[in-house]
Amino acid sequence: MLIRLKQNPKAALLEMGMEKIPQSVEVQVAEEEKNLWVIRLHKRPLNFKELTEEALEKAAAGEIQEATCCPNNPT
């Protein structure tokens, strides 16, 4: 299955039972090796905001922060 996953990852996932892969989604496989690092760059979410210096200091100190990005009572 590993060879199939490398050759055609989307088809391999479907064969393994993953039923809901949108047509618009491209699936890629990145295999790490002993002397190879794989760096994944993600796009920021639409509601992304940089942390303030105060928030960074609190996070670095291990202080618990309240999430402000998400609604308290999602509907």
C-alpha positions in Angstrom: 0.0 0.0 0.0 3.0 2.3 0.6 3.9 2.3 -3.1 0.3 2.9 -4.1 0.1 5.8 -1.6 3.2 7.4 -3.1 2.1 6.9 -6.7 -1.6 8.0 -6.3 -2.3 9.1 -2.8 -5.9 10.2 -3.4 -6.8 6.8 -4.9 -5.0 5.0 -2.1 -6.9 6.9 0.5 -10.2 6.1 -1.2 -9.2 2.4 -1.3 -8.5 2.5 2.4 -12.0 3.7 3.1 -11.7 7.5 3.2 -14.9 8.3 1.4 -15.2 12.1 1.4 -12.3 13.6 -0.5 -13.5 16.6 -2.4 -12.6 16.7 -6.1 -11.0 20.1 -5.7 -8.5 18.7 -3.1 -5.1 17.6 -4.2 -3.4 15.0 -2.0 0.4 14.9 -1.8 2.7 12.6 0.1 6.0 13.8 1.7 8.2 11.1 3.1 10.8 12.1 5.7 14.1 10.3 5.7 17.0 10.2 8.1 18.7 13.3 6.8 15.7 15.1 5.3 13.3 17.5 7.0 10.0 18.3 5.5 8.7 21.8 6.2 5.0 22.4 5.8 3.9 26.0 5.2 0.2 26.5 6.0 -1.9 29.4 4.9 -3.2 31.5 7.8 -6.9 31.3 8.7 -9.1 34.2 7.7 -9.5 35.3 11.3 -5.7 35.2 12.1 -4.4 38.1 14.1 -0.8 38.6 15.3 -0.3 38.4 19.1 0.5 41.5 21.0 3.8 41.7 22.9 1.8 41.2 26.2 0.1 38.1 24.9 3.4 36.7 23.7 5.0 37.3 27.1 2.1 35.6 28.9 2.2 32.6 26.5 6.0 32.3 27.0 5.4 32.3 30.8 2.9 29.5 30.4 -0.1 31.6 31.6 -3.5 30.3 30.5 -5.0 32.4 27.8 -8.6 32.7 26.8 -9.3 32.1 23.1 -10.7 35.1 21.4 -10.8 33.7 17.9 -13.8 31.5 18.5 -17.4 32.1 19.6 -18.2 30.9 23.1 -21.5 29.4 21.9 -21.2 28.3 18.3 -24.5 27.8 16.5 
